[in-house]
Amino acid sequence: GEQTPRYSALPSGALPSAGGGSSGQSSYTTPSGWTVSSNQATYKNGELYWLSNVVDGSEACDPDTCSTRDTRVSDGRISKVINHYWLASGKCQGDTWLQVQMEGARYVEHVELEPSSRPDGFLTHFRILADGVDVTPDDFDAKLAEYNSGTTWPSSLQAAGATCDAMLRVDVKAFVRTIKLVELTQGSVYCGFGEVRVIGEQTPRY
């Protein structure tokens, strides 16, 4: 039969149908023991913007992957895709962090990041730490700027372009438990983040 790939996307335990880290909260632990946290609380607006949106597999360009917990927006596609990202309650001016801690340490090959949240909420800078070690690629700010400029919003909150073409890949290649995005810096009105996907060995080593 086909050989199982050594590395694959790791399930966080959060799903579009089951999540947490709602309005005013700054930490959420999934049923699988992953914890998503920030030093900023979640922006208050109904059932939108939950921390679990960062690790539930939802994608900016695929409304069918997104939660339907808050459907106040009348447009069907938008009412889904507005559930794909986390939004911070305050401004991100270089001292904000967003952390994903797995239930145990395992070999992480790389992470795939979807920083895009909404047209008025892009980030101009952040760094990536894996168990405290800086794994930010060279010229990452330039790559992020290219990603932002290549992402368009032809239909309100529905993204197109760069964010749909590929997530931003950051190599880790180490046994780690925690991925921490630090120095989040916003370039517009809001500060949010779409998805942190961890690619590695399914079974924790310790």
Secondary structure, 3 states (H helix, E strand, C coil): CCCCCCCEECCCCCECCECCCCCCCCEEECCCCCEEEECCCECCCCCCCCHHHHCCCCECCEHHHCCCCCCCCCCHHHHHHCCCCEEECCCCEEEEEEEEEEEEEEEEEEEEEECCCCCCCCEEEEEEEECCEECCCCCHHHHHHHHHHHEEEEECCEEEEHHHHCCEEEEEEEEEEEEEEEEEEECCCCCEECEEEEEECCCCCC
